[in-house]
Amino acid sequence: MTATNAQIPTPEAAEEAKRALRSLSPAGGIAGARTVRVHAGDEHAIVPKEAFDLLLEILGQMANGNAVTIVPIQAELTTQQAADFLNVSRPFLVDLLERGQIPFRKVGTHRRVRFEDLRAYRKADAQRQSAALDELAAIAQEHGMGY
């Protein structure tokens, strides 16, 4: 499985996702096992709990009007896909790669970045940002700026 371009769900699809989420979630009133039926027929399947939980997360995101893309942890992304994931420009991402901030490998002349390395970078970056904000808030308090 590879990353694909996600599409924002239509309002109708978001409503359908909301209804499905209500009927499938534990708060939906049905205790115990769940059976999921495909909209196009009577077939059903037993899925692992982890897959079912993922389905609930996908439905929740769709119900909120968000696009969803599933990317395996082991996936390798192009620099454009990696930049899109981090919400940065491709040149900025390439600079991060070349400075050794995110590991990558070359396939011919093209760089490939592992998805799990991107997740680790994003998590570490969020922690750095949080620490910087905490420091700024402490300085503002120290100077009586009312924060």
VOPAKOL-865477 format. One record per residue: residue number from 0; x negated, y, z of N, C-alpha, C in turn; residue in one letter. Coordinates in Angstrom, 2 decimals, padded with zeros to 5 digits. Example, Ala and Ser with C-alpha at 12.3 -4.5 7.8 and 13.67 -1.06 7.14 Angstrom:
<sites>
<num 0, n.xx -013.19, n.yy -005.69, n.zz 007.80, ca.xx -012.30, ca.yy -004.50, ca.zz 007.80, c.xx -013.20, c.yy -003.30, c.zz 007.80, residuo A>
<num 1, n.xx -012.85, n.yy -002.25, n.zz 007.08, ca.xx -013.67, ca.yy -001.06, ca.zz 007.14, c.xx -012.90, c.yy 000.03, c.zz 007.87, residuo S>
</sites>
This chain:
<sites>
<num 0, n.xx -000.85, n.yy -001.17, n.zz 000.00, ca.xx 000.00, ca.yy 000.00, ca.zz 000.00, c.xx -000.89, c.yy 001.23, c.zz 000.00, residuo M>
<num 1, n.xx -000.56, n.yy 002.20, n.zz -000.80, ca.xx -001.34, ca.yy 003.43, ca.zz -000.86, c.xx -000.44, c.yy 004.61, c.zz -000.56, residuo T>
<num 2, n.xx -001.06, n.yy 005.73, n.zz -000.32, ca.xx -000.30, ca.yy 006.95, ca.zz -000.06, c.xx 000.41, c.yy 007.37, c.zz -001.33, residuo A>
<num 3, n.xx 001.63, n.yy 007.83, n.zz -001.19, ca.xx 002.39, ca.yy 008.31, ca.zz -002.33, c.xx 002.89, c.yy 009.70, c.zz -002.02, residuo T>
<num 4, n.xx 003.31, n.yy 010.40, n.zz -003.06, ca.xx 003.89, ca.yy 011.72, ca.zz -002.84, c.xx 005.25, c.yy 011.55, c.zz -002.22, residuo N>
<num 5, n.xx 005.44, n.yy 012.09, n.zz -001.05, ca.xx 006.72, ca.yy 011.99, ca.zz -000.36, c.xx 007.65, c.yy 013.07, c.zz -000.89, residuo A>
<num 6, n.xx 008.93, n.yy 012.75, n.zz -000.92, ca.xx 009.93, ca.yy 013.71, ca.zz -001.35, c.xx 010.81, c.yy 014.08, c.zz -000.17, residuo Q>
<num 7, n.xx 011.16, n.yy 015.34, n.zz -000.08, ca.xx 012.05, ca.yy 015.79, ca.zz 000.98, c.xx 013.42, c.yy 015.18, c.zz 000.71, residuo I>
<num 8, n.xx 014.02, n.yy 014.55, n.zz 001.74, ca.xx 015.32, ca.yy 013.91, ca.zz 001.51, c.xx 016.41, c.yy 014.94, c.zz 001.20, residuo P>
<num 9, n.xx 017.35, n.yy 014.52, n.zz 000.36, ca.xx 018.50, ca.yy 015.38, ca.zz 000.06, c.xx 019.34, c.yy 015.50, c.zz 001.31, residuo T>
<num 10, n.xx 020.21, n.yy 016.51, n.zz 001.38, ca.xx 021.10, ca.yy 016.61, ca.zz 002.55, c.xx 021.94, c.yy 015.35, c.zz 002.75, residuo P>
<num 11, n.xx 022.36, n.yy 014.73, n.zz 001.64, ca.xx 023.15, ca.yy 013.50, ca.zz 001.75, c.xx 022.32, c.yy 012.38, c.zz 002.35, residuo E>
<num 12, n.xx 021.06, n.yy 012.24, n.zz 001.92, ca.xx 020.18, ca.yy 011.20, ca.zz 002.45, c.xx 019.88, c.yy 011.46, c.zz 003.92, residuo A>
<num 13, n.xx 019.73, n.yy 012.72, n.zz 004.31, ca.xx 019.49, ca.yy 013.07, ca.zz 005.71, c.xx 020.69, c.yy 012.69, c.zz 006.56, residuo A>
<num 14, n.xx 021.89, n.yy 012.94, n.zz 006.07, ca.xx 023.12, ca.yy 012.57, ca.zz 006.80, c.xx 023.22, c.yy 011.05, c.zz 006.94, residuo E>
<num 15, n.xx 022.92, n.yy 010.35, n.zz 005.86, ca.xx 022.96, ca.yy 008.88, ca.zz 005.90, c.xx 021.93, c.yy 008.35, c.zz 006.89, residuo E>
<num 16, n.xx 020.77, n.yy 008.97, n.zz 006.93, ca.xx 019.73, ca.yy 008.56, ca.zz 007.89, c.xx 020.20, c.yy 008.80, c.zz 009.32, residuo A>
<num 17, n.xx 020.89, n.yy 009.91, n.zz 009.56, ca.xx 021.42, ca.yy 010.20, ca.zz 010.90, c.xx 022.41, c.yy 009.12, c.zz 011.33, residuo K>
<num 18, n.xx 023.32, n.yy 008.75, n.zz 010.42, ca.xx 024.30, ca.yy 007.71, ca.zz 010.75, c.xx 023.61, c.yy 006.39, c.zz 011.05, residuo R>
<num 19, n.xx 022.63, n.yy 006.03, n.zz 010.23, ca.xx 021.91, ca.yy 004.77, ca.zz 010.43, c.xx 021.15, c.yy 004.80, c.zz 011.75, residuo A>
<num 20, n.xx 020.53, n.yy 005.92, n.zz 012.06, ca.xx 019.76, ca.yy 006.06, ca.zz 013.30, c.xx 020.68, c.yy 005.91, c.zz 014.51, residuo L>
<num 21, n.xx 021.85, n.yy 006.54, n.zz 014.45, ca.xx 022.80, ca.yy 006.41, ca.zz 015.56, c.xx 023.23, c.yy 004.97, c.zz 015.77, residuo R>
<num 22, n.xx 023.46, n.yy 004.24, n.zz 014.69, ca.xx 023.94, ca.yy 002.87, ca.zz 014.84, c.xx 022.83, c.yy 001.89, c.zz 015.21, residuo S>
<num 23, n.xx 021.58, n.yy 002.21, n.zz 014.88, ca.xx 020.47, ca.yy 001.29, ca.zz 015.14, c.xx 019.73, c.yy 001.55, c.zz 016.44, residuo L>
<num 24, n.xx 019.74, n.yy 002.79, n.zz 016.90, ca.xx 018.94, ca.yy 003.11, ca.zz 018.08, c.xx 019.57, c.yy 002.50, c.zz 019.33, residuo S>
<num 25, n.xx 018.75, n.yy 002.17, n.zz 020.33, ca.xx 019.27, ca.yy 001.59, ca.zz 021.57, c.xx 020.35, c.yy 002.45, c.zz 022.22, residuo P>
<num 26, n.xx 020.28, n.yy 003.77, n.zz 022.05, ca.xx 021.30, ca.yy 004.65, ca.zz 022.62, c.xx 022.60, c.yy 004.58, c.zz 021.83, residuo A>
<num 27, n.xx 022.59, n.yy 003.85, n.zz 020.71, ca.xx 023.79, ca.yy 003.74, ca.zz 019.87, c.xx 024.86, c.yy 002.85, c.zz 020.47, residuo G>
<num 28, n.xx 024.60, n.yy 002.25, n.zz 021.63, ca.xx 025.63, ca.yy 001.50, ca.zz 022.31, c.xx 025.59, c.yy 000.00, c.zz 022.08, residuo G>
<num 29, n.xx 024.80, n.yy -000.47, n.zz 021.13, ca.xx 024.75, ca.yy -001.91, ca.zz 020.86, c.xx 023.53, c.yy -002.47, c.zz 021.56, residuo I>
<num 30, n.xx 023.76, n.yy -003.39, n.zz 022.50, ca.xx 022.63, ca.yy -003.98, ca.zz 023.24, c.xx 022.11, c.yy -005.19, c.zz 022.48, residuo A>
<num 31, n.xx 020.83, n.yy -005.50, n.zz 022.69, ca.xx 020.25, ca.yy -006.72, ca.zz 022.13, c.xx 019.77, c.yy -006.57, c.zz 020.71, residuo G>
<num 32, n.xx 019.81, n.yy -007.69, n.zz 019.99, ca.xx 019.25, ca.yy -007.76, ca.zz 018.63, c.xx 020.05, c.yy -006.91, c.zz 017.66, residuo A>
<num 33, n.xx 019.40, n.yy -006.45, n.zz 016.63, ca.xx 020.03, ca.yy -005.65, ca.zz 015.59, c.xx 019.89, c.yy -006.40, c.zz 014.26, residuo R>
<num 34, n.xx 020.89, n.yy -006.29, n.zz 013.42, ca.xx 020.81, ca.yy -006.82, ca.zz 012.07, c.xx 020.87, c.yy -005.64, c.zz 011.13, residuo T>
<num 35, n.xx 019.93, n.yy -005.56, n.zz 010.23, ca.xx 019.89, ca.yy -004.48, ca.zz 009.26, c.xx 020.33, c.yy -005.06, c.zz 007.92, residuo V>
<num 36, n.xx 021.33, n.yy -004.48, n.zz 007.34, ca.xx 021.82, ca.yy -004.94, ca.zz 006.04, c.xx 021.42, c.yy -003.92, c.zz 004.98, residuo R>
<num 37, n.xx 020.94, n.yy -004.42, n.zz 003.87, ca.xx 020.55, ca.yy -003.56, ca.zz 002.76, c.xx 021.82, c.yy -003.01, c.zz 002.13, residuo V>
<num 38, n.xx 021.81, n.yy -001.73, n.zz 001.84, ca.xx 022.99, ca.yy -001.03, ca.zz 001.32, c.xx 023.55, c.yy -001.70, c.zz 000.06, residuo H>
<num 39, n.xx 022.70, n.yy -002.36, n.zz -000.71, ca.xx 023.12, ca.yy -002.92, ca.zz -001.99, c.xx 023.63, c.yy -004.35, c.zz -001.90, residuo A>
<num 40, n.xx 023.71, n.yy -004.93, n.zz -000.71, ca.xx 024.18, ca.yy -006.32, ca.zz -000.65, c.xx 024.31, c.yy -006.83, c.zz 000.75, residuo G>
<num 41, n.xx 024.48, n.yy -008.13, n.zz 000.86, ca.xx 024.71, ca.yy -008.77, ca.zz 002.16, c.xx 023.45, c.yy -009.41, c.zz 002.73, residuo D>
<num 42, n.xx 022.32, n.yy -009.24, n.zz 002.10, ca.xx 021.10, ca.yy -009.87, ca.zz 002.60, c.xx 020.65, c.yy -009.21, c.zz 003.89, residuo E>
<num 43, n.xx 020.01, n.yy -009.99, n.zz 004.75, ca.xx 019.45, ca.yy -009.45, ca.zz 005.97, c.xx 018.12, c.yy -010.15, c.zz 006.24, residuo H>
<num 44, n.xx 017.34, n.yy -009.53, n.zz 007.10, ca.xx 016.01, ca.yy -010.08, ca.zz 007.42, c.xx 015.70, c.yy -009.82, c.zz 008.87, residuo A>
<num 45, n.xx 014.88, n.yy -010.68, n.zz 009.43, ca.xx 014.39, ca.yy -010.48, ca.zz 010.79, c.xx 013.03, c.yy -009.81, c.zz 010.65, residuo I>
<num 46, n.xx 012.86, n.yy -008.68, n.zz 011.33, ca.xx 011.59, ca.yy -007.95, ca.zz 011.25, c.xx 011.00, c.yy -007.83, c.zz 012.64, residuo V>
<num 47, n.xx 009.67, n.yy -007.73, n.zz 012.72, ca.xx 009.03, ca.yy -007.53, ca.zz 014.03, c.xx 009.51, c.yy -006.23, c.zz 014.68, residuo P>
<num 48, n.xx 009.49, n.yy -006.19, n.zz 016.01, ca.xx 009.91, ca.yy -005.00, ca.zz 016.74, c.xx 009.14, c.yy -003.76, c.zz 016.29, residuo K>
<num 49, n.xx 007.83, n.yy -003.92, n.zz 016.03, ca.xx 007.02, ca.yy -002.78, ca.zz 015.61, c.xx 007.53, c.yy -002.21, c.zz 014.29, residuo E>
<num 50, n.xx 007.94, n.yy -003.08, n.zz 013.36, ca.xx 008.47, ca.yy -002.61, ca.zz 012.09, c.xx 009.82, c.yy -001.93, c.zz 012.29, residuo A>
<num 51, n.xx 010.63, n.yy -002.48, n.zz 013.18, ca.xx 011.93, ca.yy -001.88, ca.zz 013.48, c.xx 011.75, c.yy -000.49, c.zz 014.10, residuo F>
<num 52, n.xx 010.80, n.yy -000.38, n.zz 015.04, ca.xx 010.52, ca.yy 000.92, ca.zz 015.65, c.xx 010.06, c.yy 001.93, c.zz 014.61, residuo D>
<num 53, n.xx 009.24, n.yy 001.47, n.zz 013.66, ca.xx 008.79, ca.yy 002.34, ca.zz 012.57, c.xx 009.98, c.yy 002.78, c.zz 011.72, residuo L>
<num 54, n.xx 010.90, n.yy 001.86, n.zz 011.46, ca.xx 012.11, ca.yy 002.21, ca.zz 010.70, c.xx 012.90, c.yy 003.30, c.zz 011.42, residuo L>
<num 55, n.xx 013.03, n.yy 003.18, n.zz 012.74, ca.xx 013.74, ca.yy 004.21, ca.zz 013.51, c.xx 013.03, c.yy 005.56, c.zz 013.39, residuo L>
<num 56, n.xx 011.69, n.yy 005.54, n.zz 013.45, ca.xx 010.93, ca.yy 006.79, ca.zz 013.31, c.xx 011.14, c.yy 007.41, c.zz 011.93, residuo E>
<num 57, n.xx 011.13, n.yy 006.59, n.zz 010.90, ca.xx 011.34, ca.yy 007.08, ca.zz 009.53, c.xx 012.73, c.yy 007.69, c.zz 009.40, residuo I>
<num 58, n.xx 013.74, n.yy 006.98, n.zz 009.92, ca.xx 015.11, ca.yy 007.50, ca.zz 009.86, c.xx 015.23, c.yy 008.82, c.zz 010.61, residuo L>
<num 59, n.xx 014.56, n.yy 008.92, n.zz 011.76, ca.xx 014.59, ca.yy 010.16, ca.zz 012.53, c.xx 013.98, c.yy 011.31, c.zz 011.76, residuo G>
<num 60, n.xx 012.86, n.yy 011.07, n.zz 011.10, ca.xx 012.23, ca.yy 012.13, ca.zz 010.30, c.xx 013.12, c.yy 012.52, c.zz 009.13, residuo Q>
<num 61, n.xx 013.68, n.yy 011.51, n.zz 008.45, ca.xx 014.58, ca.yy 011.82, ca.zz 007.32, c.xx 015.80, c.yy 012.60, c.zz 007.80, residuo M>
<num 62, n.xx 016.35, n.yy 012.21, n.zz 008.95, ca.xx 017.52, ca.yy 012.90, ca.zz 009.48, c.xx 017.22, c.yy 014.37, c.zz 009.75, residuo A>
<num 63, n.xx 015.97, n.yy 014.68, n.zz 010.06, ca.xx 015.56, ca.yy 016.07, ca.zz 010.28, c.xx 015.15, c.yy 016.77, c.zz 008.99, residuo N>
<num 64, n.xx 015.30, n.yy 016.08, n.zz 007.86, ca.xx 014.98, ca.yy 016.68, ca.zz 006.57, c.xx 013.51, c.yy 016.64, c.zz 006.20, residuo G>
<num 65, n.xx 012.72, n.yy 015.82, n.zz 006.92, ca.xx 011.29, ca.yy 015.75, ca.zz 006.65, c.xx 010.96, c.yy 014.62, c.zz 005.67, residuo N>
<num 66, n.xx 009.99, n.yy 014.87, n.zz 004.83, ca.xx 009.48, ca.yy 013.83, ca.zz 003.94, c.xx 008.60, c.yy 012.89, c.zz 004.76, residuo A>
<num 67, n.xx 008.55, n.yy 011.63, n.zz 004.37, ca.xx 007.78, ca.yy 010.63, ca.zz 005.10, c.xx 006.89, c.yy 009.88, c.zz 004.12, residuo V>
<num 68, n.xx 005.63, n.yy 009.71, n.zz 004.49, ca.xx 004.70, ca.yy 008.90, ca.zz 003.72, c.xx 004.08, c.yy 007.90, c.zz 004.67, residuo T>
<num 69, n.xx 003.97, n.yy 006.66, n.zz 004.23, ca.xx 003.32, ca.yy 005.64, ca.zz 005.05, c.xx 001.94, c.yy 005.38, c.zz 004.45, residuo I>
<num 70, n.xx 000.93, n.yy 005.48, n.zz 005.31, ca.xx -000.45, ca.yy 005.27, ca.zz 004.88, c.xx -001.09, c.yy 004.27, c.zz 005.82, residuo V>
<num 71, n.xx -001.58, n.yy 003.15, n.zz 005.31, ca.xx -002.27, ca.yy 002.20, ca.zz 006.19, c.xx -003.52, c.yy 002.83, c.zz 006.79, residuo P>
<num 72, n.xx -003.82, n.yy 002.48, n.zz 008.03, ca.xx -005.00, ca.yy 003.02, ca.zz 008.72, c.xx -006.26, c.yy 002.80, c.zz 007.89, residuo I>
<num 73, n.xx -006.38, n.yy 001.66, n.zz 007.22, ca.xx -007.60, ca.yy 001.34, ca.zz 006.48, c.xx -007.67, c.yy 002.02, c.zz 005.11, residuo Q>
<num 74, n.xx -006.64, n.yy 002.75, n.zz 004.73, ca.xx -006.61, ca.yy 003.37, ca.zz 003.40, c.xx -007.74, c.yy 004.36, c.zz 003.23, residuo A>
<num 75, n.xx -008.22, n.yy 004.44, n.zz 002.01, ca.xx -009.21, ca.yy 005.47, ca.zz 001.64, c.xx -008.48, c.yy 006.48, c.zz 000.75, residuo E>
<num 76, n.xx -008.66, n.yy 007.75, n.zz 001.09, ca.xx -007.98, ca.yy 008.81, ca.zz 000.36, c.xx -008.96, c.yy 009.61, c.zz -000.48, residuo L>
<num 77, n.xx -008.44, n.yy 010.21, n.zz -001.52, ca.xx -009.24, ca.yy 011.14, ca.zz -002.31, c.xx -009.44, c.yy 012.41, c.zz -001.48, residuo T>
<num 78, n.xx -010.33, n.yy 013.27, n.zz -001.91, ca.xx -010.55, ca.yy 014.51, ca.zz -001.17, c.xx -009.29, c.yy 015.38, c.zz -001.19, residuo T>
<num 79, n.xx -008.53, n.yy 015.35, n.zz -002.28, ca.xx -007.30, ca.yy 016.15, ca.zz -002.32, c.xx -006.27, c.yy 015.60, c.zz -001.36, residuo Q>
<num 80, n.xx -006.11, n.yy 014.27, n.zz -001.31, ca.xx -005.16, ca.yy 013.67, ca.zz -000.38, c.xx -005.58, c.yy 013.96, c.zz 001.07, residuo Q>
<num 81, n.xx -006.88, n.yy 013.87, n.zz 001.33, ca.xx -007.39, ca.yy 014.14, ca.zz 002.68, c.xx -007.16, c.yy 015.60, c.zz 003.05, residuo A>
<num 82, n.xx -007.41, n.yy 016.50, n.zz 002.13, ca.xx -007.18, ca.yy 017.93, ca.zz 002.39, c.xx -005.70, c.yy 018.19, c.zz 002.65, residuo A>
<num 83, n.xx -004.83, n.yy 017.55, n.zz 001.89, ca.xx -003.39, ca.yy 017.71, ca.zz 002.10, c.xx -003.00, c.yy 017.21, c.zz 003.49, residuo D>
<num 84, n.xx -003.56, n.yy 016.08, n.zz 003.91, ca.xx -003.24, ca.yy 015.53, ca.zz 005.22, c.xx -003.65, c.yy 016.50, c.zz 006.34, residuo F>
<num 85, n.xx -004.81, n.yy 017.12, n.zz 006.20, ca.xx -005.29, ca.yy 018.06, ca.zz 007.21, c.xx -004.72, c.yy 019.46, c.zz 007.04, residuo L>
<num 86, n.xx -004.00, n.yy 019.66, n.zz 005.93, ca.xx -003.43, ca.yy 020.96, ca.zz 005.62, c.xx -004.51, c.yy 022.03, c.zz 005.47, residuo N>
<num 87, n.xx -005.56, n.yy 021.67, n.zz 004.74, ca.xx -006.66, ca.yy 022.59, ca.zz 004.44, c.xx -006.91, c.yy 022.55, c.zz 002.94, residuo V>
<num 88, n.xx -007.72, n.yy 023.47, n.zz 002.46, ca.xx -008.06, ca.yy 023.45, ca.zz 001.04, c.xx -009.06, c.yy 022.33, c.zz 000.75, residuo S>
<num 89, n.xx -009.09, n.yy 021.88, n.zz -000.48, ca.xx -010.05, ca.yy 020.84, ca.zz -000.86, c.xx -011.49, c.yy 021.31, c.zz -000.67, residuo R>
<num 90, n.xx -011.85, n.yy 022.55, n.zz -001.08, ca.xx -013.23, ca.yy 022.99, ca.zz -000.84, c.xx -013.61, c.yy 023.01, c.zz 000.64, residuo P>
<num 91, n.xx -012.67, n.yy 023.39, n.zz 001.51, ca.xx -012.93, ca.yy 023.39, ca.zz 002.95, c.xx -013.19, c.yy 021.96, c.zz 003.42, residuo F>
<num 92, n.xx -012.38, n.yy 021.02, n.zz 002.96, ca.xx -012.57, ca.yy 019.61, ca.zz 003.34, c.xx -013.93, c.yy 019.11, c.zz 002.86, residuo L>
<num 93, n.xx -014.28, n.yy 019.40, n.zz 001.62, ca.xx -015.58, ca.yy 018.95, ca.zz 001.09, c.xx -016.71, c.yy 019.50, c.zz 001.93, residuo V>
<num 94, n.xx -016.58, n.yy 020.75, n.zz 002.39, ca.xx -017.59, ca.yy 021.34, ca.zz 003.27, c.xx -017.69, c.yy 020.55, c.zz 004.58, residuo D>
<num 95, n.xx -016.54, n.yy 020.19, n.zz 005.15, ca.xx -016.54, ca.yy 019.36, ca.zz 006.37, c.xx -017.26, c.yy 018.03, c.zz 006.13, residuo L>
<num 96, n.xx -016.99, n.yy 017.43, n.zz 004.99, ca.xx -017.63, ca.yy 016.15, ca.zz 004.65, c.xx -019.14, c.yy 016.32, c.zz 004.52, residuo L>
<num 97, n.xx -019.54, n.yy 017.32, n.zz 003.78, ca.xx -020.97, ca.yy 017.53, ca.zz 003.52, c.xx -021.73, c.yy 017.92, c.zz 004.79, residuo E>
<num 98, n.xx -021.04, n.yy 018.55, n.zz 005.76, ca.xx -021.68, ca.yy 018.89, ca.zz 007.03, c.xx -021.67, c.yy 017.72, c.zz 008.01, residuo R>
<num 99, n.xx -021.09, n.yy 016.58, n.zz 007.59, ca.xx -021.09, ca.yy 015.39, ca.zz 008.43, c.xx -020.02, c.yy 015.40, c.zz 009.51, residuo G>
<num 100, n.xx -019.04, n.yy 016.28, n.zz 009.41, ca.xx -017.98, ca.yy 016.34, ca.zz 010.43, c.xx -016.98, c.yy 015.20, c.zz 010.28, residuo Q>
<num 101, n.xx -016.83, n.yy 014.71, n.zz 009.05, ca.xx -015.95, ca.yy 013.57, ca.zz 008.77, c.xx -016.73, c.yy 012.61, c.zz 007.88, residuo I>
<num 102, n.xx -016.79, n.yy 011.33, n.zz 008.26, ca.xx -017.50, ca.yy 010.35, ca.zz 007.42, c.xx -016.79, c.yy 010.16, c.zz 006.07, residuo P>
<num 103, n.xx -017.57, n.yy 009.83, n.zz 005.06, ca.xx -017.00, ca.yy 009.52, ca.zz 003.75, c.xx -017.97, c.yy 008.61, c.zz 003.01, residuo F>
<num 104, n.xx -017.51, n.yy 008.07, n.zz 001.90, ca.xx -018.40, ca.yy 007.31, ca.zz 001.03, c.xx -018.17, c.yy 007.77, c.zz -000.39, residuo R>
<num 105, n.xx -019.14, n.yy 007.49, n.zz -001.22, ca.xx -019.01, ca.yy 007.88, ca.zz -002.62, c.xx -018.70, c.yy 006.65, c.zz -003.46, residuo K>
<num 106, n.xx -017.77, n.yy 006.84, n.zz -004.38, ca.xx -017.45, ca.yy 005.83, ca.zz -005.39, c.xx -017.78, c.yy 006.50, c.zz -006.71, residuo V>
<num 107, n.xx -018.95, n.yy 006.17, n.zz -007.26, ca.xx -019.44, ca.yy 006.91, ca.zz -008.41, c.xx -019.76, c.yy 008.32, c.zz -007.96, residuo G>
<num 108, n.xx -019.08, n.yy 009.29, n.zz -008.56, ca.xx -019.29, ca.yy 010.69, ca.zz -008.17, c.xx -018.17, c.yy 011.20, c.zz -007.25, residuo T>
<num 109, n.xx -017.22, n.yy 010.34, n.zz -006.94, ca.xx -016.06, ca.yy 010.74, ca.zz -006.15, c.xx -016.21, c.yy 010.36, c.zz -004.68, residuo H>
<num 110, n.xx -015.77, n.yy 011.25, n.zz -003.82, ca.xx -015.79, ca.yy 010.97, ca.zz -002.38, c.xx -014.49, c.yy 010.29, c.zz -001.97, residuo R>
<num 111, n.xx -014.60, n.yy 009.36, n.zz -001.03, ca.xx -013.43, ca.yy 008.70, ca.zz -000.45, c.xx -013.53, c.yy 008.80, c.zz 001.06, residuo R>
<num 112, n.xx -012.40, n.yy 009.12, n.zz 001.69, ca.xx -012.35, ca.yy 009.35, ca.zz 003.13, c.xx -011.35, c.yy 008.35, c.zz 003.73, residuo V>
<num 113, n.xx -011.79, n.yy 007.67, n.zz 004.78, ca.xx -010.88, ca.yy 006.72, ca.zz 005.43, c.xx -009.83, c.yy 007.48, c.zz 006.23, residuo R>
<num 114, n.xx -008.59, n.yy 007.02, n.zz 006.14, ca.xx -007.49, ca.yy 007.67, ca.zz 006.84, c.xx -007.74, c.yy 007.70, c.zz 008.34, residuo F>
<num 115, n.xx -008.26, n.yy 006.61, n.zz 008.90, ca.xx -008.49, ca.yy 006.61, ca.zz 010.36, c.xx -009.54, c.yy 007.64, c.zz 010.77, residuo E>
<num 116, n.xx -010.50, n.yy 007.93, n.zz 009.90, ca.xx -011.48, ca.yy 008.98, ca.zz 010.20, c.xx -010.82, c.yy 010.37, c.zz 010.18, residuo D>
<num 117, n.xx -009.88, n.yy 010.55, n.zz 009.27, ca.xx -009.14, ca.yy 011.82, ca.zz 009.22, c.xx -008.30, c.yy 012.01, c.zz 010.47, residuo L>
<num 118, n.xx -007.64, n.yy 010.93, n.zz 010.91, ca.xx -006.84, ca.yy 011.01, ca.zz 012.13, c.xx -007.72, c.yy 011.34, c.zz 013.33, residuo R>
<num 119, n.xx -008.88, n.yy 010.70, n.zz 013.40, ca.xx -009.80, ca.yy 010.97, ca.zz 014.52, c.xx -010.26, c.yy 012.43, c.zz 014.49, residuo A>
<num 120, n.xx -010.59, n.yy 012.95, n.zz 013.31, ca.xx -011.01, ca.yy 014.34, ca.zz 013.19, c.xx -009.88, c.yy 015.27, c.zz 013.62, residuo Y>
<num 121, n.xx -008.67, n.yy 015.00, n.zz 013.15, ca.xx -007.53, ca.yy 015.87, ca.zz 013.48, c.xx -007.26, c.yy 015.87, c.zz 014.98, residuo R>
<num 122, n.xx -007.37, n.yy 014.70, n.zz 015.61, ca.xx -007.16, ca.yy 014.61, ca.zz 017.06, c.xx -008.23, c.yy 015.40, c.zz 017.80, residuo K>
<num 123, n.xx -009.49, n.yy 015.23, n.zz 017.42, ca.xx -010.59, ca.yy 015.96, ca.zz 018.06, c.xx -010.44, c.yy 017.46, c.zz 017.84, residuo A>
<num 124, n.xx -010.02, n.yy 017.86, n.zz 016.66, ca.xx -009.83, ca.yy 019.27, ca.zz 016.35, c.xx -008.71, c.yy 019.86, c.zz 017.21, residuo D>
<num 125, n.xx -007.63, n.yy 019.12, n.zz 017.38, ca.xx -006.53, ca.yy 019.59, ca.zz 018.22, c.xx -007.00, c.yy 019.75, c.zz 019.67, residuo A>
<num 126, n.xx -007.85, n.yy 018.84, n.zz 020.14, ca.xx -008.38, ca.yy 018.95, ca.zz 021.50, c.xx -009.29, c.yy 020.18, c.zz 021.63, residuo Q>
<num 127, n.xx -010.10, n.yy 020.44, n.zz 020.61, ca.xx -010.96, ca.yy 021.63, ca.zz 020.62, c.xx -010.11, c.yy 022.90, c.zz 020.65, residuo R>
<num 128, n.xx -009.06, n.yy 022.94, n.zz 019.86, ca.xx -008.18, ca.yy 024.11, ca.zz 019.83, c.xx -007.49, c.yy 024.31, c.zz 021.18, residuo Q>
<num 129, n.xx -007.03, n.yy 023.23, n.zz 021.78, ca.xx -006.36, ca.yy 023.32, ca.zz 023.07, c.xx -007.32, c.yy 023.84, c.zz 024.14, residuo S>
<num 130, n.xx -008.56, n.yy 023.35, n.zz 024.12, ca.xx -009.56, ca.yy 023.81, ca.zz 025.09, c.xx -009.85, c.yy 025.29, c.zz 024.89, residuo A>
<num 131, n.xx -009.94, n.yy 025.73, n.zz 023.64, ca.xx -010.20, ca.yy 027.15, ca.zz 023.36, c.xx -009.03, c.yy 028.02, c.zz 023.84, residuo A>
<num 132, n.xx -007.80, n.yy 027.56, n.zz 023.63, ca.xx -006.64, ca.yy 028.32, ca.zz 024.10, c.xx -006.61, c.yy 028.39, c.zz 025.63, residuo L>
<num 133, n.xx -006.95, n.yy 027.27, n.zz 026.28, ca.xx -007.00, ca.yy 027.26, ca.zz 027.74, c.xx -008.03, c.yy 028.26, c.zz 028.24, residuo D>
<num 134, n.xx -009.18, n.yy 028.31, n.zz 027.58, ca.xx -010.24, ca.yy 029.24, ca.zz 027.96, c.xx -009.79, c.yy 030.69, c.zz 027.77, residuo E>
<num 135, n.xx -009.13, n.yy 030.97, n.zz 026.64, ca.xx -008.62, ca.yy 032.32, ca.zz 026.40, c.xx -007.58, c.yy 032.72, c.zz 027.44, residuo L>
<num 136, n.xx -006.69, n.yy 031.79, n.zz 027.78, ca.xx -005.67, ca.yy 032.08, ca.zz 028.79, c.xx -006.31, c.yy 032.36, c.zz 030.15, residuo A>
<num 137, n.xx -007.35, n.yy 031.60, n.zz 030.49, ca.xx -008.05, ca.yy 031.81, ca.zz 031.77, c.xx -008.72, c.yy 033.19, c.zz 031.78, residuo A>
<num 138, n.xx -009.33, n.yy 033.57, n.zz 030.68, ca.xx -009.97, ca.yy 034.89, ca.zz 030.58, c.xx -008.93, c.yy 036.00, c.zz 030.70, residuo I>
<num 139, n.xx -007.77, n.yy 035.80, n.zz 030.03, ca.xx -006.71, ca.yy 036.80, ca.zz 030.10, c.xx -006.18, c.yy 036.94, c.zz 031.52, residuo A>
<num 140, n.xx -006.03, n.yy 035.83, n.zz 032.23, ca.xx -005.58, ca.yy 035.86, ca.zz 033.62, c.xx -006.60, c.yy 036.57, c.zz 034.50, residuo Q>
<num 141, n.xx -007.86, n.yy 036.24, n.zz 034.23, ca.xx -008.96, ca.yy 036.84, ca.zz 035.02, c.xx -008.96, c.yy 038.36, c.zz 034.88, residuo E>
<num 142, n.xx -008.58, n.yy 038.84, n.zz 033.72, ca.xx -008.58, ca.yy 040.29, ca.zz 033.47, c.xx -007.20, c.yy 040.92, c.zz 033.68, residuo H>
<num 143, n.xx -006.27, n.yy 040.15, n.zz 034.27, ca.xx -004.96, ca.yy 040.68, ca.zz 034.60, c.xx -004.13, c.yy 041.09, c.zz 033.39, residuo G>
<num 144, n.xx -004.25, n.yy 040.34, n.zz 032.30, ca.xx -003.52, ca.yy 040.69, ca.zz 031.08, c.xx -002.11, c.yy 040.10, c.zz 031.06, residuo M>
<num 145, n.xx -001.72, n.yy 039.39, n.zz 032.12, ca.xx -000.35, ca.yy 038.91, ca.zz 032.22, c.xx -000.04, c.yy 037.65, c.zz 031.44, residuo G>
<num 146, n.xx -001.03, n.yy 036.89, n.zz 031.07, ca.xx -000.77, ca.yy 035.64, ca.zz 030.35, c.xx -000.84, c.yy 034.46, c.zz 031.28, residuo Y>
</sites>
